[in-house]
Amino acid sequence: MLLSPAAMADLVARLRAAGCVFAEDEARLLAGAAASRAGLDDLAARRAAGTPLEHLLGAVEFCGLRVAVGPGVFVPRQRTAALVARAVQEAVGVRDRTGRRPVAVDLCCGCGAVGLALATAVGLAELHAADVDPAALPYARRNLAPVGGWVHGGDLYDALPGRLRGRVDVLVVNAPYVPTGALALLPPEARLHEPRTALDGGGDGLQVHRRVASGAPAWLAPAGSLLVEVGEDQAPALVEVVTRAGLCARADVSPDDGTAVVTGTLPALPVG
């Protein structure tokens, strides 16, 4: 809805007083999403109370795409674009090396943002996504339907169809990696409005990643790769975990925010 300059200024002041750093941008987005002044007042009150902006808007922009999200669902972070970029590199490598379109899995998919961005950038033979959070699955199905993705509910590999064993070229994972002891330090938007299962990575933040790494060799195709996002300080430990699982591991760290992407590649031929 259109607001007068005075009304917009009042809305900006209200959001800024609530601690919204980008109050002008948020005010514009909320006004655009509201159908009435009463609706806008409700949105503004909920935002001032700490509800994530993306939950109020019903979408987030990620890698240039509009991705549907909603209450109780993890909101994709912009830093995860580094994970997508590495996954695209691996997928393109498979295509160039083999002459076929790759098979990809987005594990711990949440709303499916990573899988959507990967499938949009690279033509895939198949895209599968899985998550244990039932609240996220409807959003993942909505987001991945346009690219023909299959969405499965369940715990990690248990959710995937057995026919994928040994066929996955790109296994991309954005599992929770916040150490349990650090959860209290997260912004209230995350702590209060996003599922703990999407945030809590256990004692050192790598609890889920150990399970992912140990199971990956059974699902990867020869020369297929596992790609995982973690913090820079966690990357060395995860490289060790992935190496012990039998994959050739490396870490790439973003110079901008310290986000690391650990890649583990299954040997093309059996070792020994």
N, C-alpha and C positions, 0 to 999 in steps of 0.2 A: 504494500500500500504506500501511497505517497504521503509524506509528512511535510509540514511547513518547516522552514529553517529553524524556527523557535522550538517546535516539537522535536525535531531531530537533535538539536543542541541539548534539550532536556534529557533525551534518551541516552545520548553519549555521556552526559554528566552522571547519570544514574549508573551506567555500566562502569564508568571509570571509578566511581566511588566504591563499587563492589570489587574492585581490583582487576578488572579486565584491561590488560595491557593494550590491546588493539581495539579500544572501545569504538572508534569511528567506523572501522571495518565491520565490527560485530553489529553495530546499530544498523548499518546499511543492509546487512544480510538478514537480520531479524525483521526489519521493515519489509523487505522483499518477500519474506516467507509468510507474513501475517495477512489474513483476509479482512481483518477489521481492527479497529482501535482496541477493542476489548481483547482480541486475540494477541495483539502486539503487547499489551500490558501483561498478559499472562506469560508470554514468552520472555519478556524482559524480567519479570519477577523470578521466573525459574532460572534464568541465566544468572541473575544477581545472587541467587541462592546456591549456585555452584554446579548446576546441571551443564554438562559439556555442550558447547555450541553445536557440535555435529549431531548430537542426539536430538536437539531441538529442530535443526534444519532437516534431519532425516538423511543426510548425505555428507560426504567429505570428498574433497578433491585430492586424488592420489595419482601420481605419475600422469597428470593431465587428464585423468578420467574421473567421472562422477560415480562414486561408490556409495551404495545405500547402506546406512547404519541405523541403529535405533537404540532405545533404552536398554541398558544392561549388556550391551555389546561392546567389545573392545574396538576402539577407534584407531585405525591404521596411523602410524607415525610417519612423518615425512622422511625421517632418516632411513626408513626401510626401503626407500628407492634404491639404496646401494645394493641391497639384497636382490632386488629385481634386476638391476643392471648386470650383476654377476650371473644371474640365472639366464638372462638373455644371451650373454656371451657363451655360456655352456650350450644352450639350445642351438644357437647358430653354428657352433662348432660341430655338434652332432649332425646337423643338416649338411654342412659342407663336407664332412668327413665320410658320411655314409650315403648321401643322396636321398635320404628319406626324412620325413617329418618326425620330430622327437615325441616321445611319450613323457608327460610331466605329471608330477604329484605335488600338490600344495598341502603339506601336512601341518596340523595346528592352524587351519586356514582362517579361523574367525569368520569375518564377513566375506572372505574370498578375494580380497584386494590384490594380494600378490599374484595369485593365479590369473586373475583378470588382466593385470598389467602384462604378465608374461605372455599370455595367449594373444593379447592385442598386438604385442610387438613381434611375435614369432608365430608362424603357422604351426600348430601342433597336430599330431595324429590323434592324440587323446589328452584330455586334461581331467584329472581326478583331484578332488579336494576332500579333506576330512577334518572333523573337529569333534571334541568330546562335549562341547557346550551346546545343549539343544536350543538355546536362545539365539545362537549365531547362525544355525543352519538355514532358517528361512531366508536370511539376508544373503548368505552365500549362494543359495539356489537362485535367488533373484538376480544377483550380480553376474553369475556365471552362465546363466541360461543363454544370453546372447552369443557366447563363444562356445556353446555346446559342451560345457563342463558337467561332469557328474559329481554330485556332492554326497558324501557318506557320513553318517554319525557313528561315533565310537572312539575308543581309546587307541590312538596312534595307528599302528599297522593292523590292529584287529578290525578296523573300520573298512579296510581296503578289500576289494574283490581279489580272490586268490589268483585269478588269471594274470594279475600284474606282476607276480613274482618273477624276478629276473628280467623284467622288461622295461623298467623305469630308467629313462635316460637322464632326467633332471628331477631330483627330489629336493624341493625347496621347503625350508622349515623356519617359521618365526615362532618358536616355542617361548614360553615365559622364561626370562632370565634375570629377574630382580631377586636378589637374595632375600630370604624371608625376613631377616633382621632389618632390611632397608625399606620394607613396604611402608612403614610409618613415615618415611621421608618423602614419599610420593605426593604430588599435588592432590588436594581433596577431590578434584575432578576424577582422577584415576581411582583413588582409594575407595571412594563412596559410590561411584557410578559404573565402574567396569568390573567384570567378574574376576574374583581372586585367582581362578584357574588360569586366566590369561596373563597374570602378573607374577605370581609366586613361583620362583624357580628353585625353591629349597635352600638349604644351608649356604651353598656357594653360588646359587643361581643356575647350576648345570644339571640339576636332578633329572629333568626331562631329556636333556640332550644326551645323557649317557644311554638312556633307553633307545633314543632315536639312532645313535651311532651304532649300538650293538646290533640292531635289527636291519640296518641299511644294506649290508652286503647281500642279504637274501632277496632284496627287492630290486636292487640296481641291475641294469643291463651291463654287460662288459663295457668298460670305459665310461659307465654312467657316473654321475656326480651327485653328492649330497652337498647342499649349501645351507648354512645356518647363520643367523644373525645373533651376535652377542656384543657385550661391551668390550672395549679394547683391553681392559685388564684381565678379562676372562679368556681371551683368545689363546694364549699359550697353553693353558690347561685343557681347553677344548681340542686344540691340535693334537695333544697327547692322547686324549680319549679317542679321537677319530683314527689316529694312527694305530692304536692298539686294537681297534675294530677291524683292521686289515685294509684300510684305505690310505691312499697317498694324500697327505693333508698339507694345506697352506692357509695362511691368513692374510686378508687384505683389509687394511684399516683406512677409514675415511679421514683425510686431514682436516675436514671441517668440524666434525662432531665426535670423533673417536669411536664411531660405530665400526665394528669389525664383522667381516663376513668370512667364515671358515668354510673352505671347500675340501671335501674328501672325495677322491676319485677311485673307483674300483679298477684294479689292473685289467687291461684288455685281455690278457691271457692268464691262466692260473700260475701262481708263483711256484717255482720249484718243479 
